[in-house]
Amino acid sequence: MVEFWELVLPLLLGLLILQYLKQLWSSRNYPPGPFQLPIIGGIWWMAAGFSHDILTKLAKQYGNIYTFWLGPQPVVILSGYQAVKEGIIDHPDDFNGRPVSAYIATELKRTVGVLFASGEIWKQHRRFGVVTMRKMGVGRKIMENQIEVEAKHLVEAFACTKGQPYNPLLAITNAVSNVICAVAFGYRYSAEDEEFKGKLEAMEMMGKYATSIVALVYEIFPWMMHRLPGPHQKVFHLLKREISFAVGEIERHREHQNKHEPQDIIDFYLLQLEKSKDDPSSTYNDDNMSYFLTELFIAGTETTATSLQWALLFMVAYPEVQEKVCREMEEVLGSSESVSYQDQKNLPFTNAVIHEILRARYVLFLAIPRECVNDVKICGFHIPKGTFVVTDLRSVLLDPTRWETPEEFNPHHFLDKEGNFVAREEFLPFGAGARVCLGEQLAKMELFLFFTHLLRTFKFQLPEGVKELRKEPVLGFSLHPHPYKICAIPRNVK
C-alpha cells in the first residue's frame, strides 16, 4: 500500500505542476493581473481584502484592462470609460454572450431565462421582453399611472410616521416591487405580507452570496461544493422557492387566461406559447417563463429600490440640494398635485440630481459577466473567443478622466453653464450594447416619479441627535446603504 502511494502521489503532484505550468504559459497572451496560484487562480487576492472598491484597486495596480483568474478560467475586466467603450460599445456583437455559470451547469444542467442565457434563448426572450414592455405601456402614460398609484401608497407610508425616525427600506422596496408585480403577475403586495417578506429575505441572501468567497469557490469546484453544506445550499433553496412561486403563478394564469385582453407578462407569454407551438426553433416554454419572471422580479426590484434608498440618504446629507429640487418643482409645477414623467424636461436640476445619484452610487458590485463570442482585439490585447469579460461600470461612472469631481456628489456634472440638463455618454449605469438593461426605461420612470412625489410632499432630515449618515455601501451584489433612519416632515405643515 505504501509503495502504491509512493508512486501515485509524485505522479499526481507532477500532473498538477504540469497543468499549472501550462496555465502560466497560456496566461502570457492575456492582459496582466494578480498572480495566479495553482488550482485557485487569483481568488487569494480577494480573500486578502474583499471590499466594494476592490476592482478599483486592481485597475490602479494592473491598468484599465486586466485578467483575474478564477481557478483555470481567465476573466478579463474592462475598467474606465475608454476600455468599456472599446469593448461593449465599439464591439457590441463580439461581447453579447453569457458564460455558463457553475450553478447553471451543475444545478440546472440547462440554460434558461434571459439574464444568463445566450444564443436563441436570449435573442427570443430579449425580443419578447422589449416588445411586451412596449405593449404594456412602459414609457407611456399607462405605465406612468401604475407607478403613480404606488408612489401615492409610498407617500402614505411616510405620512403614517408623523415625522418620527423611520427606516424607509421596507416601504421603498414594497413600492418598487409592486410595480414589477403588476407588470409580471397582475397584482400588488402589502408591505406586511409574509410572502413579500420572504422574497426580501431571498433577495438579501442572494445578494450577499454573489460577492462571497464561497461563491467564487463554487465556480471553481462545483462538483465538490454541490455535495457540501454551506450558505450556497440555502441560496439555491431560496432561488428554487422563487421559481416554484413563478410556476404556481403560471398555472393560475393558465386556468383563468383571457386571450383577448392580456393583463401582464404571463398572459402575453402564454399567448406567445400558443403562437409558436408549431415552431421547432422556438425556445418558449414553461421553464424559461418561470426563470424569466424570477429574473424580472429580482432585478427589477433590487436595483431601483436600492437607488431610491441612496436618493433619500443623499437628500438628507445635502439639504441644500434637496431644497433646490423642491424650489424648482414649486416654480415649474405650481400647485399641481400630480407630477408627470414628461415634467423632467422642464426640471433640469431635479433630473440632474437623479442622474448624479445613479452615477455617484452605482448599485451593482459589478455588471453580469459576458462571454467573448469571437476573437477580438481591444486596448492592444488579443481576447480569445470564449473568454469571460466583465465590464466595471462603476469605474466608468467614477472615471477621473471623464468627470470633473468623480468622488463628490455633484449634480452639476449633468448641467451646462446656463443650468440646462446635459446627457453624458459616460453615463452608463444601465450598461450599453445588445445587453443593455431590459428594464432601463421602466427604472427611469420609477426613479423620477417616486423621487418627485416624495420630495414634493416631505422635507427629509436627520433624526434629532444624529449628525450624519454613513455614505459607504454595504458589500453585496447590490451596494445598498447601511440601515438608516430619517424623518419625513410634511411640507404643508408650517
Protein Blocks (a to p, Z undefined) as FASTA:
>chain_A
ZZmmmmmmmmmmmmmmmmmmmmmmmmmmpccdddddehjlmmmmmmnopcfklmmmmmmm
nojbdcddehjbccdddedjklmmmmmmmmmmlmmcccddfklmmmnopaehjllgghjl
lmmmmmmmmmmmmmnopoiaklmmmmmmmmmmmmmmmmmnnopacdfklmmmmmmmmmmm
mmmnopacdfklmklmmmmmmmmmmmmmmmgmklmmmmmmmmlmmmpgcjklmmmmmmmm
mmmmmmmmmmmmmmmccfklcfbfklmmmmmmmmmmmmmkbcbdfklmmmmmmmmmmmmm
mmmmmmmmmmmmmmmmmmmlmmmmmmmmmmmnmmafbdcfklmmmmmmlmmmmmmmmmmm
ccbfbdcddddfbdcdeehiacdehiacdddfklmmmomklbfblmbccfklmccfkopa
cddfklcfnogajllcfklmmmmmmmmmmmmmmmmmpccdddehiabdcfbdcddfbdcd
dddddddddfkbZZ
